[in-house]
Amino acid sequence: MRLTVAVLFAAAALSAGACHARTADGAGSGNGAGSGSGDGPVETRPPEGNGQKPAFAGQTRAPGVHSKTAYQTSVVVGGLDHPWALQFLPDGKMLVTERPGRLRIIGADDKLSAPIAGVPAVEAKAQGGLQDIALDPNFAKNHTLYFTYLEPRAEGSGIAVGRAVLDEAGGKLDAVKTIFRAEPGYTDDKNVGSRVVVGRDGNLFVTIGDRFELKDKAQTLDNDLGKVIRITPEGAPAKGNPFLGRKGARPEIWSYGHRNQESAAINPADGRLWTVEHGARGGDEVNRPDPGKNYGWPVITYGIDYSGMPVGQGITQHAGMEQPLYYWDPVIAPSGMAFYEGPLFPEWKGNLLVGGLRGQHVARLVLNGTKVVGEERLLTELKKRIRDVRVGPDGAVYVLTDEKDGSVVRVTPR
């Protein structure tokens, strides 16, 4: 039985005038119109980037919208040590990674397995450790999965991509192989975020952070830092990559000029990759990375540096550099995202759900093509850092809370 933490409350509360009317137990409800409600933006704080202007209308602070469907939350499992990623198996069970280097299975009875054996050693330090996980398209037959992790190296550490075969009955990973290593390695433990998603052609998109102190490398093509890369299931550069055969450029690069992308997903509407990346103080970005394009970091960005000074020259636009589809200033510190296509919340269909660590909410972005036309903040009543967001085969939304005693939380209509 799932531990339900939200219960029905009086019908009068449903007609109350406040957005997200809640009881003390955390039930959430929306009362306004759906997208296009005409409300002011949900963000009311002043931006960190004083005097900066968006490049186009609607690039930030979209109108606030409110879900008509009341939701409730229930804890599926707790007691996880900084869970990082969630993935559903074909039979409805779940795989969950924990940052210190553990992979677990959550059964149909919501029981948490012992750690799966065979996970490679990880650099479990600060932001680093075992991170994302994805299934091979033929997982039902070959039981193959892919995962990203911060790998300990002689020169420090670096993001690596592993491939393995899941032996569920034996509680272990077989045929474990590191198929890709991002270069260079480094000793700093910041901006090491990575996500792995499988494209429609079976190739892997992997996001790689800029390692913070090496941020200028995001603008050069002789390394993997601050990049989206695209590789085959064997780890080779994929056919059609934009820099194949270009001297001085790494052939696995898909796009560059990124900071620290901890969110990535394939849009089921068209098969395109979308990512969301961390800014510093301001400048969290939603992007749809195109092959060979430069997304600007650290030459252009919204917001400011942690010191309070401008990043670089403090500019937000530059010829030859792409603008984000949407940005937040101040930041929500995004991690984990999913496009909603389930049956339980019809009004969310096609929306982008983005977890917020510092923001402690899930941002629901209403899209019209690539334009964000509405924003809602969900699950604020949990008061938890949201590390990952997934949509289950049942249409429920599942989130991971990022803490020493982290949880998998299920969101359903109330």
PyMOL commands that set and color helices and strands:
alter all, ss='L'
color gray80, all
select helices_A, chain A and resi 11-14+139-142+215-219+346-348+380-382
alter helices_A, ss='H'
color red, helices_A
select strands_A, chain A and resi 3-4+71-80+83-88+94-98+102-106+130-135+144-153+156-167+172-181+196-198+204-208+227-231+253-256+260-266+273-278+284-287+326-328+334-339+352-356+361-368+371-378+386-391+397-401+406-413
alter strands_A, ss='S'
color yellow, strands_A
deselect
rebuild
show_as cartoon
